[in-house]
Amino acid sequence: MTVTGTGTGTLAGTGWRPALARSVVLRHDRVRQAELLVLPERVVVLSGRAADVLRLCDGHRQVGEIVDALAARFPGAPVAEEVPRFLDRVREEGWLR
């Protein structure tokens, strides 16, 4: 997962339960063999493990639970630092609520 930007005011410790915005759909494109966020009039091609993170954003799990699940799946990866920043960045784009 590549994280760009640092994000400010992380919501990780606030009990935030991220979910995709209503106008956003996570899809797999078989032709490109890529994960996509489909938005109104825009498509974002996801890189790295971004789709793995976003699939866990179901509105039920808190950020800490998402981090824990990913840490179990990817031992040794810096998920505790990167995932909250990534989620903040995606929220700032308006793709998460």
Order of alpha helices (4+ residues) and beta strands (2+ residues): beta-beta-beta-alpha-alpha-alpha
